[in-house]
Amino acid sequence: MGAKLVPLVAVLTVGTGLCASAQASPSEPLSQLQRSLAPSGFGWFEARPAPSGWKRLAFPSSGAFLSYPSSLESVRHDNASIAVGGRDRSGRIWVYLNVTPKQGDETLADWPAFRLQHDRGETNAVHEDARAYGLTFIGGMGSCVADHYLTRVVVHAYREIACFVQGRTKASVIVAAALVSDWPRAATLLERAVEAYQVT
């Protein structure tokens, strides 16, 4: 995620050498993915401080604070963002957290559509799972979308929670993503990171 609010598929392209110019046929893998993820809402969300022992990373340019467990470490990102994640034994990023300052004309009212449209510019295999407006974050208000998608060439399925959060003076985006196959073990971690996200 950076100046163009790119989804994890683009980060993986940079970080693992995938070629974004080629395109895999996503129809069958996406069909399987849609069957594996039942639509869900944001009933789990409740803004609250991070668990004891989590690290806290300040991002002054976006007026934000990202909390994350010590099992995650800094991963490659551009100068406009901060990012932490974890890799599996094959080197794939299996879980990922990213914060980016507002870069475009996105708003609380149009965020879910804005995010999905942007993601579809990176991969044609994007499916929305849920959206929410007017969520109370620590220090601000946010709109969120949950979606899943397939990367290109080497097809991997990822799910993300992406939230646009408006503080008193600044707005930013937090993205929490994981491989679909690892979502059951990643969901609680990612949801808690979103709940603990703080803006000023």
PyMOL commands that place a pseudoatom at each C-alpha (Angstrom):
pseudoatom trace, name=CA, resn=MET, resi=1, chain=A, elem=C, hetatm=0, pos=[0.000, 0.000, 0.000]
pseudoatom trace, name=CA, resn=GLY, resi=2, chain=A, elem=C, hetatm=0, pos=[1.507, 3.249, -0.837]
pseudoatom trace, name=CA, resn=ALA, resi=3, chain=A, elem=C, hetatm=0, pos=[0.755, 6.453, -2.614]
pseudoatom trace, name=CA, resn=LYS, resi=4, chain=A, elem=C, hetatm=0, pos=[-1.766, 4.611, -4.774]
pseudoatom trace, name=CA, resn=LEU, resi=5, chain=A, elem=C, hetatm=0, pos=[-3.264, 2.524, -1.960]
pseudoatom trace, name=CA, resn=VAL, resi=6, chain=A, elem=C, hetatm=0, pos=[-2.297, -0.687, -3.701]
pseudoatom trace, name=CA, resn=PRO, resi=7, chain=A, elem=C, hetatm=0, pos=[-3.556, -4.007, -2.368]
pseudoatom trace, name=CA, resn=LEU, resi=8, chain=A, elem=C, hetatm=0, pos=[-1.298, -6.736, -1.034]
pseudoatom trace, name=CA, resn=VAL, resi=9, chain=A, elem=C, hetatm=0, pos=[-1.144, -8.316, -4.501]
pseudoatom trace, name=CA, resn=ALA, resi=10, chain=A, elem=C, hetatm=0, pos=[1.039, -5.404, -5.619]
pseudoatom trace, name=CA, resn=VAL, resi=11, chain=A, elem=C, hetatm=0, pos=[3.247, -5.624, -2.543]
pseudoatom trace, name=CA, resn=LEU, resi=12, chain=A, elem=C, hetatm=0, pos=[3.756, -9.308, -3.249]
pseudoatom trace, name=CA, resn=THR, resi=13, chain=A, elem=C, hetatm=0, pos=[4.663, -8.481, -6.817]
pseudoatom trace, name=CA, resn=VAL, resi=14, chain=A, elem=C, hetatm=0, pos=[7.450, -6.239, -5.557]
pseudoatom trace, name=CA, resn=GLY, resi=15, chain=A, elem=C, hetatm=0, pos=[8.511, -8.360, -2.610]
pseudoatom trace, name=CA, resn=THR, resi=16, chain=A, elem=C, hetatm=0, pos=[8.532, -11.843, -4.161]
pseudoatom trace, name=CA, resn=GLY, resi=17, chain=A, elem=C, hetatm=0, pos=[9.236, -11.182, -7.813]
pseudoatom trace, name=CA, resn=LEU, resi=18, chain=A, elem=C, hetatm=0, pos=[5.798, -11.958, -9.220]
pseudoatom trace, name=CA, resn=CYS, resi=19, chain=A, elem=C, hetatm=0, pos=[5.128, -10.411, -12.615]
pseudoatom trace, name=CA, resn=ALA, resi=20, chain=A, elem=C, hetatm=0, pos=[2.035, -8.200, -12.605]
pseudoatom trace, name=CA, resn=SER, resi=21, chain=A, elem=C, hetatm=0, pos=[2.010, -7.782, -16.371]
pseudoatom trace, name=CA, resn=ALA, resi=22, chain=A, elem=C, hetatm=0, pos=[0.880, -11.364, -16.972]
pseudoatom trace, name=CA, resn=GLN, resi=23, chain=A, elem=C, hetatm=0, pos=[-2.493, -12.649, -15.884]
pseudoatom trace, name=CA, resn=ALA, resi=24, chain=A, elem=C, hetatm=0, pos=[-3.692, -16.033, -14.670]
pseudoatom trace, name=CA, resn=SER, resi=25, chain=A, elem=C, hetatm=0, pos=[-7.135, -17.377, -15.452]
pseudoatom trace, name=CA, resn=PRO, resi=26, chain=A, elem=C, hetatm=0, pos=[-8.924, -16.893, -12.133]
pseudoatom trace, name=CA, resn=SER, resi=27, chain=A, elem=C, hetatm=0, pos=[-12.369, -18.362, -12.804]
pseudoatom trace, name=CA, resn=GLU, resi=28, chain=A, elem=C, hetatm=0, pos=[-12.037, -21.772, -11.167]
pseudoatom trace, name=CA, resn=PRO, resi=29, chain=A, elem=C, hetatm=0, pos=[-9.784, -20.766, -8.229]
pseudoatom trace, name=CA, resn=LEU, resi=30, chain=A, elem=C, hetatm=0, pos=[-12.024, -17.769, -7.528]
pseudoatom trace, name=CA, resn=SER, resi=31, chain=A, elem=C, hetatm=0, pos=[-15.120, -19.975, -7.619]
pseudoatom trace, name=CA, resn=GLN, resi=32, chain=A, elem=C, hetatm=0, pos=[-13.526, -22.249, -5.021]
pseudoatom trace, name=CA, resn=LEU, resi=33, chain=A, elem=C, hetatm=0, pos=[-12.530, -19.235, -2.956]
pseudoatom trace, name=CA, resn=GLN, resi=34, chain=A, elem=C, hetatm=0, pos=[-16.050, -17.818, -2.988]
pseudoatom trace, name=CA, resn=ARG, resi=35, chain=A, elem=C, hetatm=0, pos=[-17.400, -21.106, -1.700]
pseudoatom trace, name=CA, resn=SER, resi=36, chain=A, elem=C, hetatm=0, pos=[-14.826, -21.173, 1.094]
pseudoatom trace, name=CA, resn=LEU, resi=37, chain=A, elem=C, hetatm=0, pos=[-15.677, -17.744, 2.499]
pseudoatom trace, name=CA, resn=ALA, resi=38, chain=A, elem=C, hetatm=0, pos=[-19.211, -17.157, 3.706]
pseudoatom trace, name=CA, resn=PRO, resi=39, chain=A, elem=C, hetatm=0, pos=[-20.180, -13.456, 3.712]
pseudoatom trace, name=CA, resn=SER, resi=40, chain=A, elem=C, hetatm=0, pos=[-19.685, -11.887, 7.109]
pseudoatom trace, name=CA, resn=GLY, resi=41, chain=A, elem=C, hetatm=0, pos=[-20.118, -8.462, 8.660]
pseudoatom trace, name=CA, resn=PHE, resi=42, chain=A, elem=C, hetatm=0, pos=[-18.232, -6.317, 11.127]
pseudoatom trace, name=CA, resn=GLY, resi=43, chain=A, elem=C, hetatm=0, pos=[-20.109, -7.394, 14.240]
pseudoatom trace, name=CA, resn=TRP, resi=44, chain=A, elem=C, hetatm=0, pos=[-16.753, -8.343, 15.761]
pseudoatom trace, name=CA, resn=PHE, resi=45, chain=A, elem=C, hetatm=0, pos=[-15.454, -4.760, 15.691]
pseudoatom trace, name=CA, resn=GLU, resi=46, chain=A, elem=C, hetatm=0, pos=[-15.033, -2.909, 18.985]
pseudoatom trace, name=CA, resn=ALA, resi=47, chain=A, elem=C, hetatm=0, pos=[-12.379, -0.208, 19.242]
pseudoatom trace, name=CA, resn=ARG, resi=48, chain=A, elem=C, hetatm=0, pos=[-10.118, -1.031, 22.187]
pseudoatom trace, name=CA, resn=PRO, resi=49, chain=A, elem=C, hetatm=0, pos=[-6.438, -0.929, 23.185]
pseudoatom trace, name=CA, resn=ALA, resi=50, chain=A, elem=C, hetatm=0, pos=[-4.077, -3.606, 21.928]
pseudoatom trace, name=CA, resn=PRO, resi=51, chain=A, elem=C, hetatm=0, pos=[-3.320, -6.675, 24.045]
pseudoatom trace, name=CA, resn=SER, resi=52, chain=A, elem=C, hetatm=0, pos=[-0.529, -6.409, 26.587]
pseudoatom trace, name=CA, resn=GLY, resi=53, chain=A, elem=C, hetatm=0, pos=[2.885, -7.010, 25.074]
pseudoatom trace, name=CA, resn=TRP, resi=54, chain=A, elem=C, hetatm=0, pos=[2.047, -5.819, 21.546]
pseudoatom trace, name=CA, resn=LYS, resi=55, chain=A, elem=C, hetatm=0, pos=[4.373, -3.334, 19.874]
pseudoatom trace, name=CA, resn=ARG, resi=56, chain=A, elem=C, hetatm=0, pos=[3.170, 0.123, 18.903]
pseudoatom trace, name=CA, resn=LEU, resi=57, chain=A, elem=C, hetatm=0, pos=[4.432, 1.983, 15.853]
pseudoatom trace, name=CA, resn=ALA, resi=58, chain=A, elem=C, hetatm=0, pos=[3.780, 5.705, 15.422]
pseudoatom trace, name=CA, resn=PHE, resi=59, chain=A, elem=C, hetatm=0, pos=[3.248, 7.100, 11.941]
pseudoatom trace, name=CA, resn=PRO, resi=60, chain=A, elem=C, hetatm=0, pos=[3.369, 10.916, 12.361]
pseudoatom trace, name=CA, resn=SER, resi=61, chain=A, elem=C, hetatm=0, pos=[2.589, 11.831, 8.750]
pseudoatom trace, name=CA, resn=SER, resi=62, chain=A, elem=C, hetatm=0, pos=[-0.803, 10.138, 8.993]
pseudoatom trace, name=CA, resn=GLY, resi=63, chain=A, elem=C, hetatm=0, pos=[-1.433, 10.872, 12.660]
pseudoatom trace, name=CA, resn=ALA, resi=64, chain=A, elem=C, hetatm=0, pos=[-1.779, 7.148, 13.335]
pseudoatom trace, name=CA, resn=PHE, resi=65, chain=A, elem=C, hetatm=0, pos=[-0.561, 4.397, 15.653]
pseudoatom trace, name=CA, resn=LEU, resi=66, chain=A, elem=C, hetatm=0, pos=[-0.359, 0.781, 14.496]
pseudoatom trace, name=CA, resn=SER, resi=67, chain=A, elem=C, hetatm=0, pos=[-0.286, -1.961, 17.147]
pseudoatom trace, name=CA, resn=TYR, resi=68, chain=A, elem=C, hetatm=0, pos=[0.923, -5.459, 16.308]
pseudoatom trace, name=CA, resn=PRO, resi=69, chain=A, elem=C, hetatm=0, pos=[2.276, -8.604, 17.978]
pseudoatom trace, name=CA, resn=SER, resi=70, chain=A, elem=C, hetatm=0, pos=[6.026, -9.151, 18.294]
pseudoatom trace, name=CA, resn=SER, resi=71, chain=A, elem=C, hetatm=0, pos=[5.762, -12.163, 15.981]
pseudoatom trace, name=CA, resn=LEU, resi=72, chain=A, elem=C, hetatm=0, pos=[5.492, -9.755, 13.038]
pseudoatom trace, name=CA, resn=GLU, resi=73, chain=A, elem=C, hetatm=0, pos=[8.369, -7.714, 11.655]
pseudoatom trace, name=CA, resn=SER, resi=74, chain=A, elem=C, hetatm=0, pos=[8.904, -4.884, 9.201]
pseudoatom trace, name=CA, resn=VAL, resi=75, chain=A, elem=C, hetatm=0, pos=[8.406, -5.892, 5.566]
pseudoatom trace, name=CA, resn=ARG, resi=76, chain=A, elem=C, hetatm=0, pos=[9.150, -4.111, 2.326]
pseudoatom trace, name=CA, resn=HIS, resi=77, chain=A, elem=C, hetatm=0, pos=[7.017, -1.040, 1.690]
pseudoatom trace, name=CA, resn=ASP, resi=78, chain=A, elem=C, hetatm=0, pos=[7.279, 2.338, 0.013]
pseudoatom trace, name=CA, resn=ASN, resi=79, chain=A, elem=C, hetatm=0, pos=[8.215, 5.609, 1.659]
pseudoatom trace, name=CA, resn=ALA, resi=80, chain=A, elem=C, hetatm=0, pos=[4.586, 6.686, 2.063]
pseudoatom trace, name=CA, resn=SER, resi=81, chain=A, elem=C, hetatm=0, pos=[3.582, 3.760, 4.262]
pseudoatom trace, name=CA, resn=ILE, resi=82, chain=A, elem=C, hetatm=0, pos=[4.544, 1.505, 7.133]
pseudoatom trace, name=CA, resn=ALA, resi=83, chain=A, elem=C, hetatm=0, pos=[4.100, -2.265, 7.044]
pseudoatom trace, name=CA, resn=VAL, resi=84, chain=A, elem=C, hetatm=0, pos=[4.694, -5.346, 9.172]
pseudoatom trace, name=CA, resn=GLY, resi=85, chain=A, elem=C, hetatm=0, pos=[4.089, -8.967, 8.336]
pseudoatom trace, name=CA, resn=GLY, resi=86, chain=A, elem=C, hetatm=0, pos=[5.056, -12.570, 8.655]
pseudoatom trace, name=CA, resn=ARG, resi=87, chain=A, elem=C, hetatm=0, pos=[6.351, -15.047, 6.080]
pseudoatom trace, name=CA, resn=ASP, resi=88, chain=A, elem=C, hetatm=0, pos=[5.750, -18.761, 5.865]
pseudoatom trace, name=CA, resn=ARG, resi=89, chain=A, elem=C, hetatm=0, pos=[8.459, -21.340, 5.167]
pseudoatom trace, name=CA, resn=SER, resi=90, chain=A, elem=C, hetatm=0, pos=[8.149, -20.810, 1.418]
pseudoatom trace, name=CA, resn=GLY, resi=91, chain=A, elem=C, hetatm=0, pos=[8.782, -17.080, 1.811]
pseudoatom trace, name=CA, resn=ARG, resi=92, chain=A, elem=C, hetatm=0, pos=[5.234, -15.982, 1.060]
pseudoatom trace, name=CA, resn=ILE, resi=93, chain=A, elem=C, hetatm=0, pos=[3.758, -13.196, 3.150]
pseudoatom trace, name=CA, resn=TRP, resi=94, chain=A, elem=C, hetatm=0, pos=[0.981, -15.012, 4.986]
pseudoatom trace, name=CA, resn=VAL, resi=95, chain=A, elem=C, hetatm=0, pos=[-0.120, -12.153, 7.253]
pseudoatom trace, name=CA, resn=TYR, resi=96, chain=A, elem=C, hetatm=0, pos=[0.287, -8.419, 6.685]
pseudoatom trace, name=CA, resn=LEU, resi=97, chain=A, elem=C, hetatm=0, pos=[-0.546, -5.041, 8.261]
pseudoatom trace, name=CA, resn=ASN, resi=98, chain=A, elem=C, hetatm=0, pos=[-0.091, -1.742, 6.445]
pseudoatom trace, name=CA, resn=VAL, resi=99, chain=A, elem=C, hetatm=0, pos=[-0.865, 1.916, 7.142]
pseudoatom trace, name=CA, resn=THR, resi=100, chain=A, elem=C, hetatm=0, pos=[-0.929, 4.608, 4.459]
pseudoatom trace, name=CA, resn=PRO, resi=101, chain=A, elem=C, hetatm=0, pos=[-1.924, 8.289, 4.729]
pseudoatom trace, name=CA, resn=LYS, resi=102, chain=A, elem=C, hetatm=0, pos=[-4.849, 9.434, 2.628]
pseudoatom trace, name=CA, resn=GLN, resi=103, chain=A, elem=C, hetatm=0, pos=[-3.544, 9.928, -0.910]
pseudoatom trace, name=CA, resn=GLY, resi=104, chain=A, elem=C, hetatm=0, pos=[-6.575, 10.409, -3.146]
pseudoatom trace, name=CA, resn=ASP, resi=105, chain=A, elem=C, hetatm=0, pos=[-10.157, 11.648, -3.001]
pseudoatom trace, name=CA, resn=GLU, resi=106, chain=A, elem=C, hetatm=0, pos=[-11.490, 8.748, -0.943]
pseudoatom trace, name=CA, resn=THR, resi=107, chain=A, elem=C, hetatm=0, pos=[-14.017, 9.589, 1.797]
pseudoatom trace, name=CA, resn=LEU, resi=108, chain=A, elem=C, hetatm=0, pos=[-15.836, 7.806, 4.591]
pseudoatom trace, name=CA, resn=ALA, resi=109, chain=A, elem=C, hetatm=0, pos=[-18.961, 7.705, 2.422]
pseudoatom trace, name=CA, resn=ASP, resi=110, chain=A, elem=C, hetatm=0, pos=[-17.390, 6.072, -0.636]
pseudoatom trace, name=CA, resn=TRP, resi=111, chain=A, elem=C, hetatm=0, pos=[-14.507, 4.082, 0.832]
pseudoatom trace, name=CA, resn=PRO, resi=112, chain=A, elem=C, hetatm=0, pos=[-15.713, 0.496, 0.182]
pseudoatom trace, name=CA, resn=ALA, resi=113, chain=A, elem=C, hetatm=0, pos=[-16.435, 1.203, -3.486]
pseudoatom trace, name=CA, resn=PHE, resi=114, chain=A, elem=C, hetatm=0, pos=[-13.218, 3.219, -3.816]
pseudoatom trace, name=CA, resn=ARG, resi=115, chain=A, elem=C, hetatm=0, pos=[-11.112, 0.385, -2.405]
pseudoatom trace, name=CA, resn=LEU, resi=116, chain=A, elem=C, hetatm=0, pos=[-12.718, -2.339, -4.500]
pseudoatom trace, name=CA, resn=GLN, resi=117, chain=A, elem=C, hetatm=0, pos=[-12.371, -0.300, -7.678]
pseudoatom trace, name=CA, resn=HIS, resi=118, chain=A, elem=C, hetatm=0, pos=[-8.699, 0.248, -6.929]
pseudoatom trace, name=CA, resn=ASP, resi=119, chain=A, elem=C, hetatm=0, pos=[-8.094, -3.422, -6.159]
pseudoatom trace, name=CA, resn=ARG, resi=120, chain=A, elem=C, hetatm=0, pos=[-9.731, -4.404, -9.433]
pseudoatom trace, name=CA, resn=GLY, resi=121, chain=A, elem=C, hetatm=0, pos=[-7.168, -2.269, -11.198]
pseudoatom trace, name=CA, resn=GLU, resi=122, chain=A, elem=C, hetatm=0, pos=[-4.510, -4.643, -9.848]
pseudoatom trace, name=CA, resn=THR, resi=123, chain=A, elem=C, hetatm=0, pos=[-6.311, -7.985, -10.262]
pseudoatom trace, name=CA, resn=ASN, resi=124, chain=A, elem=C, hetatm=0, pos=[-9.559, -8.959, -11.962]
pseudoatom trace, name=CA, resn=ALA, resi=125, chain=A, elem=C, hetatm=0, pos=[-10.390, -11.522, -9.273]
pseudoatom trace, name=CA, resn=VAL, resi=126, chain=A, elem=C, hetatm=0, pos=[-11.793, -9.458, -6.396]
pseudoatom trace, name=CA, resn=HIS, resi=127, chain=A, elem=C, hetatm=0, pos=[-14.878, -10.377, -4.365]
pseudoatom trace, name=CA, resn=GLU, resi=128, chain=A, elem=C, hetatm=0, pos=[-16.475, -8.268, -1.626]
pseudoatom trace, name=CA, resn=ASP, resi=129, chain=A, elem=C, hetatm=0, pos=[-17.390, -10.041, 1.618]
pseudoatom trace, name=CA, resn=ALA, resi=130, chain=A, elem=C, hetatm=0, pos=[-18.701, -7.191, 3.780]
pseudoatom trace, name=CA, resn=ARG, resi=131, chain=A, elem=C, hetatm=0, pos=[-18.708, -3.442, 4.284]
pseudoatom trace, name=CA, resn=ALA, resi=132, chain=A, elem=C, hetatm=0, pos=[-19.391, -1.108, 7.195]
pseudoatom trace, name=CA, resn=TYR, resi=133, chain=A, elem=C, hetatm=0, pos=[-19.779, 2.622, 7.714]
pseudoatom trace, name=CA, resn=GLY, resi=134, chain=A, elem=C, hetatm=0, pos=[-19.575, 4.832, 10.798]
pseudoatom trace, name=CA, resn=LEU, resi=135, chain=A, elem=C, hetatm=0, pos=[-17.345, 2.600, 12.908]
pseudoatom trace, name=CA, resn=THR, resi=136, chain=A, elem=C, hetatm=0, pos=[-15.913, 4.321, 15.970]
pseudoatom trace, name=CA, resn=PHE, resi=137, chain=A, elem=C, hetatm=0, pos=[-12.132, 3.952, 16.086]
pseudoatom trace, name=CA, resn=ILE, resi=138, chain=A, elem=C, hetatm=0, pos=[-9.839, 5.208, 18.839]
pseudoatom trace, name=CA, resn=GLY, resi=139, chain=A, elem=C, hetatm=0, pos=[-9.600, 8.900, 17.976]
pseudoatom trace, name=CA, resn=GLY, resi=140, chain=A, elem=C, hetatm=0, pos=[-11.801, 8.907, 14.873]
pseudoatom trace, name=CA, resn=MET, resi=141, chain=A, elem=C, hetatm=0, pos=[-14.429, 7.365, 12.616]
pseudoatom trace, name=CA, resn=GLY, resi=142, chain=A, elem=C, hetatm=0, pos=[-13.972, 4.791, 9.892]
pseudoatom trace, name=CA, resn=SER, resi=143, chain=A, elem=C, hetatm=0, pos=[-15.510, 2.931, 6.973]
pseudoatom trace, name=CA, resn=CYS, resi=144, chain=A, elem=C, hetatm=0, pos=[-14.312, -0.580, 6.150]
pseudoatom trace, name=CA, resn=VAL, resi=145, chain=A, elem=C, hetatm=0, pos=[-14.548, -3.267, 3.511]
pseudoatom trace, name=CA, resn=ALA, resi=146, chain=A, elem=C, hetatm=0, pos=[-13.623, -6.942, 3.693]
pseudoatom trace, name=CA, resn=ASP, resi=147, chain=A, elem=C, hetatm=0, pos=[-12.771, -8.662, 0.433]
pseudoatom trace, name=CA, resn=HIS, resi=148, chain=A, elem=C, hetatm=0, pos=[-10.754, -11.488, -1.024]
pseudoatom trace, name=CA, resn=TYR, resi=149, chain=A, elem=C, hetatm=0, pos=[-8.805, -11.739, -4.260]
pseudoatom trace, name=CA, resn=LEU, resi=150, chain=A, elem=C, hetatm=0, pos=[-6.315, -13.776, -6.261]
pseudoatom trace, name=CA, resn=THR, resi=151, chain=A, elem=C, hetatm=0, pos=[-2.806, -12.685, -7.150]
pseudoatom trace, name=CA, resn=ARG, resi=152, chain=A, elem=C, hetatm=0, pos=[-1.664, -12.980, -10.757]
pseudoatom trace, name=CA, resn=VAL, resi=153, chain=A, elem=C, hetatm=0, pos=[0.697, -15.471, -12.408]
pseudoatom trace, name=CA, resn=VAL, resi=154, chain=A, elem=C, hetatm=0, pos=[1.433, -17.470, -9.247]
pseudoatom trace, name=CA, resn=VAL, resi=155, chain=A, elem=C, hetatm=0, pos=[-2.123, -17.676, -7.986]
pseudoatom trace, name=CA, resn=HIS, resi=156, chain=A, elem=C, hetatm=0, pos=[-2.464, -17.127, -4.247]
pseudoatom trace, name=CA, resn=ALA, resi=157, chain=A, elem=C, hetatm=0, pos=[-5.725, -16.279, -2.506]
pseudoatom trace, name=CA, resn=TYR, resi=158, chain=A, elem=C, hetatm=0, pos=[-5.695, -13.469, 0.059]
pseudoatom trace, name=CA, resn=ARG, resi=159, chain=A, elem=C, hetatm=0, pos=[-8.355, -11.892, 2.217]
pseudoatom trace, name=CA, resn=GLU, resi=160, chain=A, elem=C, hetatm=0, pos=[-8.143, -8.333, 3.538]
pseudoatom trace, name=CA, resn=ILE, resi=161, chain=A, elem=C, hetatm=0, pos=[-9.852, -5.910, 5.860]
pseudoatom trace, name=CA, resn=ALA, resi=162, chain=A, elem=C, hetatm=0, pos=[-9.287, -2.367, 4.608]
pseudoatom trace, name=CA, resn=CYS, resi=163, chain=A, elem=C, hetatm=0, pos=[-10.462, 0.647, 6.616]
pseudoatom trace, name=CA, resn=PHE, resi=164, chain=A, elem=C, hetatm=0, pos=[-10.393, 4.360, 5.868]
pseudoatom trace, name=CA, resn=VAL, resi=165, chain=A, elem=C, hetatm=0, pos=[-10.187, 6.199, 9.191]
pseudoatom trace, name=CA, resn=GLN, resi=166, chain=A, elem=C, hetatm=0, pos=[-10.689, 9.934, 9.678]
pseudoatom trace, name=CA, resn=GLY, resi=167, chain=A, elem=C, hetatm=0, pos=[-9.120, 11.595, 12.717]
pseudoatom trace, name=CA, resn=ARG, resi=168, chain=A, elem=C, hetatm=0, pos=[-9.542, 15.190, 13.821]
pseudoatom trace, name=CA, resn=THR, resi=169, chain=A, elem=C, hetatm=0, pos=[-7.125, 16.546, 11.217]
pseudoatom trace, name=CA, resn=LYS, resi=170, chain=A, elem=C, hetatm=0, pos=[-5.780, 13.608, 9.192]
pseudoatom trace, name=CA, resn=ALA, resi=171, chain=A, elem=C, hetatm=0, pos=[-7.105, 10.513, 7.453]
pseudoatom trace, name=CA, resn=SER, resi=172, chain=A, elem=C, hetatm=0, pos=[-5.383, 7.213, 6.811]
pseudoatom trace, name=CA, resn=VAL, resi=173, chain=A, elem=C, hetatm=0, pos=[-5.936, 3.644, 5.664]
pseudoatom trace, name=CA, resn=ILE, resi=174, chain=A, elem=C, hetatm=0, pos=[-5.169, 0.449, 7.564]
pseudoatom trace, name=CA, resn=VAL, resi=175, chain=A, elem=C, hetatm=0, pos=[-5.068, -2.826, 5.653]
pseudoatom trace, name=CA, resn=ALA, resi=176, chain=A, elem=C, hetatm=0, pos=[-4.982, -6.187, 7.428]
pseudoatom trace, name=CA, resn=ALA, resi=177, chain=A, elem=C, hetatm=0, pos=[-4.513, -9.180, 5.126]
pseudoatom trace, name=CA, resn=ALA, resi=178, chain=A, elem=C, hetatm=0, pos=[-3.685, -12.885, 5.176]
pseudoatom trace, name=CA, resn=LEU, resi=179, chain=A, elem=C, hetatm=0, pos=[-3.652, -15.903, 2.909]
pseudoatom trace, name=CA, resn=VAL, resi=180, chain=A, elem=C, hetatm=0, pos=[-7.158, -17.348, 2.760]
pseudoatom trace, name=CA, resn=SER, resi=181, chain=A, elem=C, hetatm=0, pos=[-5.738, -20.722, 3.782]
pseudoatom trace, name=CA, resn=ASP, resi=182, chain=A, elem=C, hetatm=0, pos=[-4.342, -19.077, 6.933]
pseudoatom trace, name=CA, resn=TRP, resi=183, chain=A, elem=C, hetatm=0, pos=[-7.322, -16.839, 7.663]
pseudoatom trace, name=CA, resn=PRO, resi=184, chain=A, elem=C, hetatm=0, pos=[-8.665, -19.038, 10.504]
pseudoatom trace, name=CA, resn=ARG, resi=185, chain=A, elem=C, hetatm=0, pos=[-5.461, -18.517, 12.501]
pseudoatom trace, name=CA, resn=ALA, resi=186, chain=A, elem=C, hetatm=0, pos=[-4.864, -14.943, 11.320]
pseudoatom trace, name=CA, resn=ALA, resi=187, chain=A, elem=C, hetatm=0, pos=[-8.352, -13.488, 11.741]
pseudoatom trace, name=CA, resn=THR, resi=188, chain=A, elem=C, hetatm=0, pos=[-8.205, -12.797, 15.474]
pseudoatom trace, name=CA, resn=LEU, resi=189, chain=A, elem=C, hetatm=0, pos=[-4.773, -11.166, 15.196]
pseudoatom trace, name=CA, resn=LEU, resi=190, chain=A, elem=C, hetatm=0, pos=[-5.808, -8.967, 12.274]
pseudoatom trace, name=CA, resn=GLU, resi=191, chain=A, elem=C, hetatm=0, pos=[-9.160, -8.005, 13.763]
pseudoatom trace, name=CA, resn=ARG, resi=192, chain=A, elem=C, hetatm=0, pos=[-7.473, -7.020, 17.050]
pseudoatom trace, name=CA, resn=ALA, resi=193, chain=A, elem=C, hetatm=0, pos=[-4.952, -4.895, 15.127]
pseudoatom trace, name=CA, resn=VAL, resi=194, chain=A, elem=C, hetatm=0, pos=[-7.814, -3.109, 13.366]
pseudoatom trace, name=CA, resn=GLU, resi=195, chain=A, elem=C, hetatm=0, pos=[-9.673, -2.614, 16.651]
pseudoatom trace, name=CA, resn=ALA, resi=196, chain=A, elem=C, hetatm=0, pos=[-6.539, -1.138, 18.268]
pseudoatom trace, name=CA, resn=TYR, resi=197, chain=A, elem=C, hetatm=0, pos=[-5.752, 1.219, 15.375]
pseudoatom trace, name=CA, resn=GLN, resi=198, chain=A, elem=C, hetatm=0, pos=[-5.553, 4.770, 16.725]
pseudoatom trace, name=CA, resn=VAL, resi=199, chain=A, elem=C, hetatm=0, pos=[-5.721, 8.105, 14.927]
pseudoatom trace, name=CA, resn=THR, resi=200, chain=A, elem=C, hetatm=0, pos=[-5.298, 11.670, 16.128]
for i in range(1, 200): cmd.bond("trace and resi %d" % i, "trace and resi %d" % (i + 1))
show_as sticks, trace
zoom trace
